[in-house]
Amino acid sequence: MIDKQQLQEWIGEYLKGTDYELITLEVSAGNEILVEVDRLAGVDVDFCAELNRFLVEKIENSAVSHQPSDLDYSLEVGSVSLTDPFKTKMQYEKNLGHDVEVMISTKGQSTKYKGQLVSVDEETFSVDCEEKVKVEGKKRKETQVVTHTWRYDEPKYVRYDLKF
């Protein structure tokens, strides 16, 4: 089986000095390798292809000292999907000003919030959501913008809100 720790070191070596971040590294029992990268300015397909070639060379050179079965692998290098949940602070920063979907689970109940990601700091992020709220002196609820702030570890997920 291909060593995930070794892959992580090679990817770190390749990404050093770039503005790319490793978002996902998965290695299945069948040596299916998934590498997802991202950056504020978006991901360049040529960069992914170069990283793929770099990793193939590293894997094949290291397999000489391992079992021949280590050469039986699949490798996919790409960018994160628009529908994937955010995993790093950089992804929140990248999506500042965009509409997001936030799923919060409390006491076994899930609530989905949709709104604009308006701020990101070291500990928290904030989303402006349009909600119907009770206004003092009025019989009916009115739609107002409510800002919700959460720590990064609170939501079940946060992702870009694709509008169809």
Stockholm file with secondary structure:
# STOCKHOLM 1.0

chainA/1-164         MIDKQQLQEWIGEYLKGTDYELITLEVSAGNEILVEVDRLAGVDVDFCAELNRFLVEKIENSAVSHQPSDLDYSLEVGSVSLTDPFKTKMQYEKNLGHDVEVMISTKGQSTKYKGQLVSVDEETFSVDCEEKVKVEGKKRKETQVVTHTWRYDEPKYVRYDLKF
#=GR chainA/1-164 SS CCCHHHHHHHHHHHHTTSSCEEEEEEECTTCEEEEEEECTTCCCHHHHHHHHHHHHHHHHHHGGGSCGGGGCCEEEEEECCTTSCCCSHHHHHHTTTSEEEEEEEETTEEEEEEEEEEEECSSEEEEEEEEEECCTTCSSCEEEEEEEEEETTSSSEEEECCCC
#=GC SS_cons         CCCHHHHHHHHHHHHTTSSCEEEEEEECTTCEEEEEEECTTCCCHHHHHHHHHHHHHHHHHHGGGSCGGGGCCEEEEEECCTTSCCCSHHHHHHTTTSEEEEEEEETTEEEEEEEEEEEECSSEEEEEEEEEECCTTCSSCEEEEEEEEEETTSSSEEEECCCC
//
